[in-house]
Amino acid sequence: MKRLLLACPLFMALTACPPPKTYKAPPASQAQIFTAIGNEPGWNLTIFSDRIIYVGDYGETQITVDTPKPRFEGKKQIYESKPIAIRITPGPCSDTMVEREYENSVQINAQGKMLSGCGGGVLPPKSLAGTRWQVAAIDGRDLIETNSEHLIEFDQSAVSASIGCNRISGSFSEKSGVLRLGAIITTRKACPGQLGQDEALLVEILSTEPAVIYDDKGDMILKNDNHSLLLHRRF
């Protein structure tokens, strides 16, 4: 609960100051069930357990309705609550604007306008080859300065990495959810303080055959027995 305190004017100093106004935050929505996005024109959709929020036409159109009980046509899930109807179909869906694949295809009828897009979790890449990742955190701790230099890049058979000091490189292979690097080559600059410690952890993780784990946001986690590395996909 937030309170806004209003100072009494000087001429009211000898009288009682009126009680401060109290503002209540709007009630939080219930659990988020599903999200979807689409393009041309840009739109996004969020289905909560108690409401559906649709934002379309690059923000010009907004629709909020109570979440109805879904019905099913085979594996397709359908939500209908005028003036919006949503059809969710399982199966890979490509968002060409950001080069990502999602778990579901989504069709929307919003006030008579038919739209198509993708939704659900982000599918992991079929291979690490040709992907780029920004190093976001080590052991759950944000790096000192997450920026464009904090990258791990995979080509067809080699990997290169840097978090702002030395350049680390080597050959790699990926099999059964495990990343294996060949001999690691690194430049020899002195890395001060925490940056040097972070780089040492990065090299340790990469050199100890970490497990490769993906979450439903499209992030990748490299994890060995003692440490973990969180990476955001970059295109």
JOBEL-V849935 format. One record per helix or strand of 3 or more residues. SS is the DSSP state (a for helix, b for strand). FROM is the first residue (numbers start at 1). LEN is the number of residues. Records with the same first field share a line. If there is no record, write none. Layout:
# JOBEL-V849935
SS->FROM-LEN ; FROM-LEN
This chain:
# JOBEL-V849935
b->2-3 ; 21-3 ; 32-7 ; 43-6 ; 51-6 ; 61-6 ; 71-3 ; 76-6 ; 84-12 ; 100-11 ; 113-10 ; 132-7 ; 150-5 ; 158-6 ; 168-8 ; 178-4 ; 211-4 ; 220-4 ; 228-7
a->10-3 ; 57-3 ; 193-15
